[in-house]
Amino acid sequence: MHPLLVEGLTDAVGFMGGVLIAYLLGKLVGFDPLAQGYDGSAIGGILMAGIGGGLGLQGARRWRASRRKKED
């Protein structure tokens, strides 16, 4: 498989996985990024989803880098 395709797919899976986990955790503590208006609950949910997506993306990149080191 082409290396850039692998990079794009793993980045997408990491980002979406991080957003999903953050969304579910946010719902557990009372944040809802899909709530109407921009109250505290919506802003907190949007913030959590953004942070979760970033953490998921970084996790995917670290995973890919660790696999690259094992192959070398």
N, C-alpha and C positions, 0 to 999 in steps of 0.2 A: 504494500500500500504506500502511496506517495507520502513522504514525511510531512508536507504541509497539510494534507488532508487529515492525517493523524493528529497534528497539532490543533487544527481547527475543531475537530470533533471532540477531543479531550477537553479543550477549553470550554466548549459549549456545554458538555455534560457536567463539568465541574461548576460552572457558573449557575446553570439551572438547578443542579443538586443543592448548591449552597443557598439559593433563593428559596427553594422549596422547604428546606430544613428551617431556615430563618422565619419563613412565613408561618409554618406550623408552630414553632416555638413562640412566635409573636402572638398567635391566636390563643395559646395557652395562658399567656400573661396578660391578655386583654388588648393587644394592639391589632388593628385591622387596616392594612394598607388599601383595601378596597372599599372602605367605609365612605359614605357620602360626606362631602365637605372636607375641610382641612382642619379638623379638630386635633387634639393631642394624640388620640388613638391612631388616626390616619397617618400623621407625621411620624409617630414612633414606628408604625408598621413599615412605612416607606424606608425609613432609616435602617431598620433591621434587615429588610430585604436587600438593600444596597450593600450593607456590610457583609451579609451572608453570601451574596453573589461574589463579592471581591475575595472573601476567604475561600470559597469554593474554587474560584479561578486560580488562586495562588496554590491551593492544594493540588490541583490538576497539574500545574506547571512543575511543582516540586516532585510529584510522582513521576512525571515524564523525565525529569532530569535524573532521578535516581535510577530509572530503568536504563537510561543512556549510559550512566556510569558503569552499570553491571555488564552491559554489552561490550564496553571497551576493555 
